[in-house]
Amino acid sequence: MPQGIQRGAEFFFTWNVNKFVLFDSKLWHLPIMERRVKDYDLGLDLDNPEDVSRPEVEKRVQKFLADFFADLQTIIDGKQPDWGMPPDEFFIRAFESHISWPVKLTAEFLWAKSAAEKQFDALLQEWMAGDQGWQSSAMIQTCGGC
């Protein structure tokens, strides 16, 4: 049980620098995913602990904290009565959180294999452009932004 709940805090959070999730302690009887008040994505996509000390990351975290505390104040003051996560957003967030790691690993694999094998890269580009209708960064570099 989080220390905040044990001490009677109205809200508690978890934060891995990339994502910050605020929970409502009063909803203790619900599953943890249903206690989520709001997810905040800092848009940093950090992978290494050393990345946190970069000046641009520190600046982004400081801005996030200022925005978060202003948002939290509106929730506490009752000025934001519908602060729960709508069901469709809840589903999308849960789905994205489950697939983000496999998608990232797949993209890294495809990027590395394309860089190492030109035939694979050509087939991948063809599939992306023809079957999927996507533009990859290699295609954009080749055609100047088509």
Backbone as CSV, one residue per row, in Angstrom:
resi,resn,N_x,N_y,N_z,CA_x,CA_y,CA_z,C_x,C_y,C_z
1,MET,0.841,-1.175,0.000,0.000,0.000,0.000,0.890,1.242,0.000
2,PRO,0.640,2.201,-0.896,1.464,3.415,-0.940,1.434,4.170,0.385
3,GLN,2.561,4.777,0.743,2.661,5.507,2.007,1.628,6.618,2.098
4,GLY,1.323,7.272,0.967,0.348,8.354,0.972,-1.012,7.896,1.468
5,ILE,-1.428,6.704,1.071,-2.721,6.171,1.514,-2.663,5.876,3.006
6,GLN,-1.564,5.277,3.453,-1.414,4.951,4.860,-1.471,6.207,5.734
7,ARG,-1.032,7.318,5.196,-1.000,8.566,5.970,-2.227,9.445,5.733
8,GLY,-3.181,8.931,4.966,-4.425,9.659,4.761,-4.398,10.681,3.640
9,ALA,-3.439,10.604,2.735,-3.375,11.549,1.623,-4.553,11.313,0.681
10,GLU,-5.106,12.399,0.157,-6.240,12.301,-0.749,-5.834,11.720,-2.094
11,PHE,-4.602,12.012,-2.509,-4.085,11.533,-3.792,-2.701,10.932,-3.599
12,PHE,-2.322,10.054,-4.500,-0.947,9.572,-4.560,-0.572,9.450,-6.023
13,PHE,0.720,9.293,-6.305,1.170,9.250,-7.687,2.315,8.276,-7.849
14,THR,2.562,7.947,-9.094,3.754,7.213,-9.480,4.356,7.964,-10.659
15,TRP,5.672,7.947,-10.745,6.333,8.756,-11.761,7.654,8.109,-12.144
16,ASN,7.853,7.880,-13.438,9.124,7.339,-13.918,9.855,8.360,-14.794
17,VAL,9.579,9.614,-14.631,10.075,10.774,-15.362,9.398,10.899,-16.723
18,ASN,9.223,9.823,-17.443,8.523,9.897,-18.728,7.016,10.090,-18.530
19,LYS,6.470,9.385,-17.569,5.031,9.450,-17.294,4.798,9.643,-15.803
20,PHE,3.772,10.444,-15.520,3.357,10.728,-14.149,1.879,10.365,-14.084
21,VAL,1.490,9.529,-13.126,0.091,9.119,-13.011,-0.404,9.467,-11.619
22,LEU,-1.508,10.215,-11.578,-2.126,10.637,-10.325,-3.293,9.708,-10.014
23,PHE,-3.391,9.266,-8.767,-4.434,8.351,-8.321,-5.252,8.993,-7.204
24,ASP,-6.510,8.584,-7.078,-7.404,9.054,-6.029,-7.440,8.007,-4.919
25,SER,-6.973,8.364,-3.731,-6.927,7.425,-2.604,-8.314,7.039,-2.112
26,LYS,-9.295,7.910,-2.322,-10.654,7.626,-1.838,-11.305,6.473,-2.591
27,LEU,-10.771,6.117,-3.722,-11.334,5.032,-4.521,-10.634,3.709,-4.222
28,TRP,-10.219,3.522,-2.984,-9.436,2.362,-2.571,-10.130,1.039,-2.885
29,HIS,-11.465,1.043,-2.966,-12.228,-0.184,-3.192,-12.226,-0.620,-4.661
30,LEU,-11.708,0.239,-5.548,-11.669,-0.079,-6.976,-10.296,-0.626,-7.374
31,PRO,-10.225,-1.350,-8.487,-8.911,-1.782,-8.990,-8.031,-0.556,-9.265
32,ILE,-6.745,-0.721,-9.162,-5.793,0.393,-9.272,-5.974,1.189,-10.562
33,MET,-6.234,0.536,-11.667,-6.383,1.258,-12.935,-7.607,2.175,-12.914
34,GLU,-8.616,1.848,-12.146,-9.810,2.680,-12.058,-9.655,3.815,-11.045
35,ARG,-8.582,3.805,-10.287,-8.310,4.895,-9.338,-7.510,6.018,-9.979
36,ARG,-7.113,5.815,-11.228,-6.321,6.834,-11.922,-7.164,8.071,-12.158
37,VAL,-6.622,9.204,-11.760,-7.285,10.475,-11.993,-6.857,11.031,-13.336
38,LYS,-5.563,11.025,-13.549,-5.043,11.613,-14.781,-3.636,11.087,-15.045
39,ASP,-3.354,10.885,-16.319,-2.007,10.519,-16.766,-1.378,11.751,-17.382
40,TYR,-0.126,11.964,-17.085,0.623,13.067,-17.686,1.817,12.458,-18.411
41,ASP,1.897,12.692,-19.698,3.027,12.219,-20.487,3.942,13.409,-20.719
42,LEU,5.147,13.337,-20.187,6.060,14.460,-20.305,6.691,14.567,-21.684
43,GLY,6.509,13.562,-22.526,7.032,13.621,-23.885,8.548,13.556,-23.950
44,LEU,9.159,12.948,-22.957,10.621,12.913,-22.910,11.197,11.633,-23.497
45,ASP,10.544,10.499,-23.307,10.998,9.208,-23.826,12.448,8.923,-23.450
46,LEU,12.760,9.061,-22.159,14.114,8.822,-21.664,14.341,7.335,-21.427
47,ASP,15.532,6.879,-21.745,15.887,5.485,-21.544,16.984,5.296,-20.509
48,ASN,17.820,6.312,-20.311,18.980,6.179,-19.442,18.902,7.147,-18.268
49,PRO,19.317,6.714,-17.087,19.289,7.602,-15.921,20.070,8.904,-16.136
50,GLU,21.129,8.846,-16.938,21.943,10.044,-17.181,21.152,11.132,-17.924
51,ASP,20.132,10.717,-18.693,19.344,11.668,-19.464,18.625,12.682,-18.579
52,VAL,18.326,12.308,-17.351,17.566,13.177,-16.453,18.327,14.455,-16.141
53,SER,19.636,14.408,-16.144,20.426,15.587,-15.766,20.690,16.542,-16.936
54,ARG,20.185,16.229,-18.111,20.366,17.149,-19.242,19.571,18.424,-18.983
55,PRO,20.118,19.595,-19.325,19.430,20.865,-19.046,18.026,20.957,-19.633
56,GLU,17.821,20.468,-20.852,16.491,20.561,-21.464,15.476,19.666,-20.753
57,VAL,15.968,18.544,-20.193,15.082,17.654,-19.441,14.708,18.308,-18.113
58,GLU,15.700,18.875,-17.435,15.413,19.563,-16.177,14.407,20.691,-16.388
59,LYS,14.567,21.424,-17.480,13.649,22.525,-17.784,12.237,21.991,-18.022
60,ARG,12.123,20.892,-18.766,10.812,20.302,-19.046,10.158,19.800,-17.763
61,VAL,10.934,19.185,-16.881,10.394,18.681,-15.618,9.925,19.850,-14.747
62,GLN,10.684,20.926,-14.696,10.269,22.092,-13.915,8.959,22.672,-14.444
63,LYS,8.823,22.761,-15.764,7.582,23.280,-16.349,6.423,22.341,-16.045
64,PHE,6.679,21.041,-16.182,5.630,20.066,-15.880,5.156,20.219,-14.444
65,LEU,6.090,20.322,-13.496,5.699,20.418,-12.090,4.857,21.660,-11.825
66,ALA,5.223,22.782,-12.421,4.429,24.004,-12.247,3.016,23.797,-12.808
67,ASP,2.912,23.204,-13.997,1.602,22.942,-14.608,0.810,21.927,-13.785
68,PHE,1.493,20.888,-13.313,0.822,19.847,-12.536,0.228,20.416,-11.247
69,PHE,1.012,21.205,-10.510,0.503,21.731,-9.241,-0.654,22.698,-9.458
70,ALA,-0.654,23.432,-10.564,-1.796,24.288,-10.894,-3.024,23.421,-11.194
71,ASP,-2.830,22.341,-11.940,-3.908,21.412,-12.264,-4.437,20.737,-11.000
72,LEU,-3.541,20.291,-10.150,-3.929,19.638,-8.900,-4.742,20.587,-8.023
73,GLN,-4.355,21.844,-8.004,-5.082,22.819,-7.195,-6.535,22.954,-7.673
74,THR,-6.755,22.949,-8.991,-8.133,23.032,-9.499,-8.934,21.790,-9.131
75,ILE,-8.277,20.635,-9.089,-8.954,19.394,-8.690,-9.323,19.472,-7.213
76,ILE,-8.381,19.873,-6.369,-8.619,19.951,-4.929,-9.679,20.997,-4.596
77,ASP,-9.661,22.124,-5.301,-10.628,23.199,-5.054,-12.021,22.881,-5.587
78,GLY,-12.166,21.783,-6.310,-13.459,21.418,-6.863,-13.828,22.194,-8.116
79,LYS,-12.879,22.900,-8.700,-13.137,23.680,-9.913,-13.096,22.811,-11.161
80,GLN,-12.638,21.609,-11.015,-12.556,20.663,-12.131,-13.302,19.402,-11.694
81,PRO,-14.649,19.458,-11.714,-15.419,18.346,-11.147,-15.304,17.027,-11.908
82,ASP,-15.139,17.069,-13.204,-15.038,15.844,-13.993,-13.580,15.516,-14.272
83,TRP,-12.816,15.272,-13.224,-11.396,15.044,-13.418,-11.045,13.587,-13.617
84,GLY,-12.007,12.708,-13.541,-11.723,11.305,-13.808,-11.447,11.072,-15.278
85,MET,-10.883,9.950,-15.594,-10.541,9.637,-16.975,-11.751,8.998,-17.659
86,PRO,-12.210,9.576,-18.787,-13.329,8.970,-19.517,-12.974,7.547,-19.959
87,PRO,-13.980,6.667,-20.078,-13.714,5.261,-20.416,-12.914,5.071,-21.701
88,ASP,-13.204,5.876,-22.737,-12.469,5.683,-23.990,-11.003,6.062,-23.825
89,GLU,-10.735,7.147,-23.097,-9.346,7.543,-22.858,-8.647,6.518,-21.970
90,PHE,-9.366,5.990,-20.978,-8.823,4.956,-20.102,-8.391,3.741,-20.924
91,PHE,-9.267,3.294,-21.836,-8.952,2.142,-22.668,-7.727,2.413,-23.541
92,ILE,-7.714,3.582,-24.184,-6.602,3.919,-25.072,-5.294,3.970,-24.290
93,ARG,-5.300,4.616,-23.116,-4.082,4.688,-22.301,-3.612,3.305,-21.874
94,ALA,-4.547,2.474,-21.443,-4.176,1.122,-21.011,-3.589,0.331,-22.187
95,PHE,-4.230,0.431,-23.343,-3.747,-0.265,-24.533,-2.362,0.226,-24.922
96,GLU,-2.188,1.549,-24.984,-0.885,2.113,-25.357,0.206,1.699,-24.377
97,SER,-0.127,1.662,-23.091,0.901,1.292,-22.114,1.319,-0.175,-22.275
98,HIS,0.410,-1.019,-22.743,0.744,-2.426,-22.936,1.542,-2.676,-24.209
99,ILE,1.341,-1.854,-25.227,2.043,-2.116,-26.490,3.270,-1.227,-26.703
100,SER,3.482,-0.221,-25.872,4.579,0.725,-26.127,5.948,0.045,-26.161
101,TRP,6.206,-0.858,-25.245,7.517,-1.520,-25.207,7.731,-2.425,-26.419
102,PRO,6.782,-3.317,-26.779,6.996,-4.140,-27.978,7.124,-3.301,-29.250
103,VAL,6.363,-2.216,-29.355,6.457,-1.360,-30.535,7.838,-0.730,-30.614
104,LYS,8.333,-0.246,-29.487,9.660,0.375,-29.471,10.742,-0.632,-29.860
105,LEU,10.681,-1.828,-29.294,11.677,-2.856,-29.618,11.604,-3.264,-31.091
106,THR,10.394,-3.371,-31.630,10.232,-3.721,-33.038,10.811,-2.634,-33.935
107,ALA,10.521,-1.381,-33.606,11.046,-0.268,-34.407,12.566,-0.240,-34.365
108,GLU,13.151,-0.459,-33.189,14.612,-0.484,-33.072,15.206,-1.623,-33.894
109,PHE,14.559,-2.791,-33.868,15.038,-3.930,-34.656,14.992,-3.611,-36.146
110,LEU,13.843,-3.077,-36.598,13.701,-2.765,-38.024,14.704,-1.706,-38.460
111,TRP,14.929,-0.707,-37.623,15.891,0.352,-37.939,17.298,-0.236,-38.070
112,ALA,17.710,-1.079,-37.108,19.049,-1.669,-37.129,19.222,-2.621,-38.315
113,LYS,18.216,-3.449,-38.578,18.317,-4.407,-39.688,18.351,-3.666,-41.028
114,SER,17.565,-2.586,-41.132,17.574,-1.790,-42.368,18.926,-1.133,-42.598
115,ALA,19.533,-0.677,-41.526,20.844,-0.033,-41.644,21.919,-1.040,-42.039
116,ALA,21.759,-2.292,-41.593,22.768,-3.315,-41.857,22.571,-4.037,-43.193
117,GLU,21.334,-4.143,-43.654,21.044,-4.925,-44.861,20.210,-4.085,-45.835
118,LYS,20.846,-3.683,-46.929,20.179,-2.817,-47.909,18.993,-3.511,-48.590
119,GLN,19.077,-4.811,-48.828,17.960,-5.522,-49.446,16.748,-5.520,-48.513
120,PHE,16.995,-5.770,-47.222,15.909,-5.718,-46.248,15.309,-4.312,-46.196
121,ASP,16.174,-3.302,-46.212,15.714,-1.913,-46.181,14.810,-1.612,-47.376
122,ALA,15.209,-2.070,-48.565,14.402,-1.830,-49.764,13.037,-2.508,-49.657
123,LEU,13.018,-3.748,-49.173,11.746,-4.456,-49.009,10.871,-3.782,-47.958
124,LEU,11.479,-3.344,-46.887,10.738,-2.655,-45.829,10.155,-1.336,-46.345
125,GLN,10.966,-0.578,-47.070,10.488,0.695,-47.638,9.317,0.449,-48.594
126,GLU,9.438,-0.597,-49.408,8.382,-0.928,-50.359,7.088,-1.294,-49.621
127,TRP,7.219,-2.100,-48.588,6.055,-2.500,-47.795,5.423,-1.289,-47.105
128,MET,6.267,-0.437,-46.529,5.750,0.737,-45.822,5.019,1.687,-46.768
129,ALA,5.607,1.927,-47.925,5.013,2.876,-48.873,3.837,2.262,-49.626
130,GLY,4.011,1.033,-50.116,2.983,0.422,-50.953,1.821,-0.149,-50.167
131,ASP,2.112,-1.058,-49.254,1.045,-1.744,-48.525,0.437,-0.894,-47.414
132,GLN,1.265,-0.085,-46.751,0.773,0.674,-45.608,0.451,2.133,-45.928
133,GLY,1.040,2.653,-46.996,0.815,4.054,-47.348,1.543,5.024,-46.435
134,TRP,2.615,4.564,-45.797,3.385,5.398,-44.876,4.564,6.017,-45.591
135,GLN,5.078,7.086,-45.015,6.347,7.667,-45.459,7.353,7.449,-44.340
136,SER,8.470,6.840,-44.667,9.505,6.654,-43.665,10.511,7.782,-43.789
137,SER,11.344,7.922,-42.787,12.365,8.971,-42.837,13.332,8.741,-43.990
138,ALA,13.612,7.482,-44.329,14.512,7.205,-45.464,13.864,7.661,-46.759
139,MET,12.558,7.436,-46.900,11.859,7.879,-48.114,11.846,9.395,-48.203
140,ILE,11.632,10.045,-47.070,11.601,11.509,-47.053,12.954,12.071,-47.423
141,GLN,14.037,11.438,-46.929,15.387,11.905,-47.269,15.655,11.684,-48.758
142,THR,15.184,10.556,-49.296,15.422,10.218,-50.690,14.658,11.147,-51.631
143,CYS,13.414,11.439,-51.296,12.602,12.208,-52.218,12.502,13.677,-51.808
144,GLY,13.221,14.087,-50.780,13.225,15.486,-50.373,11.937,15.932,-49.707
145,GLY,11.193,15.039,-49.088,10.002,15.418,-48.348,8.701,15.154,-49.086
146,CYS,8.772,14.558,-50.293,7.590,14.238,-51.112,6.334,14.905,-50.605
